[in-house]
């Protein structure tokens, strides 16, 4: 009996001992795992921080790159907008016909269009200045960048078409960075046409575009031709402040125009805002059929003044143009050369003058 109890106690002790051993192993295992977990955490911490930094660096780099691209795009767009230039293009048949074949009834109805006489009679009674073929010369000096020249060319094309024929017209705009930016117009630069582009049995048209849209030189004057500018693009034919202005027109050395004959603002969507969008060539051409349009009155009124001055050089030819009541009335208002003297120069070839734009 004593042995059985001893055995029973021994078994209980063994179970207790086993329980204690399991507890010790569990505690030892937990104690052993804790340092490992902390060590792993310590090892993972820097790695996670490095990965996070890399992600932020990548994200920041991408954002910075996008910002740089946007800035570059904006800068390029502004540069192109502020200094853009486009090569002249051939005028559409609609524009060409509208400006070279204005209805005589519309021209007659417009008369002066309310435009003040822009021409000055040359002092003197020397022979009419002639051009390359011996006919009275219509000398124009301007520049492609010039908005005042841009406006005057519309009137010139209308007037010259009554005495001859344009074979073609290239349309362009004035400078986008000057006053009245990008005014729709044509170019008279003969290099663009590959030679002469106007014929007439009454007059010699000598066009001179001194500079392009970017104010780069195009044509160079002879000394005699420059002398015309020095003599007539100055007082008393213009004010001292406007001396050297363009456009400059010499009609047979009898009538001079220095500066535009009307305000280029008329050729804009909002004439009260010189920076507003410019009318297109087609827009302007459409106005030329309406004698009540402000655009038409200014362009055609100026054209009628030029026409009347040319008629005094051509012995009133062609009669269908020069003998109309409206042109005759304007002729009488032009004024006459009254004193002797004045140079006689035959114009041949083309030239460029360093002249400044009208203020």
Secondary structure, DSSP 8 states (H G I E B T S, - for coil): -HHHHHHHHHHHHHHHHHHHHHHHHHHHHHHHHHHHHHHHHHHHHHHHHHHHHHHHHHHHHHHHHHHHHHHHHHHHHHHHHHS-----EE--HHHHHHHHS--HHHHHHHTTTT-----EE-SS-----B-TTSSEEEEEEE-TT-HHHHHHHHHHHHHHTTTEEES--EEEE--SSSSSTT-EEEE--HHHHTS--EEESSEEEEEEE-B-TT--B-----HHHHHHHHHHSSTTSS-GGGTTEESEEEETTTEEEES-SS-GGGGBSSTT-TTS-B--HHHHHHHTT-TT-HHHHHHHHHHHHHHHHHHHHTTS-SHHHHTSHHHHHHHHHS----SS--------S------EE--
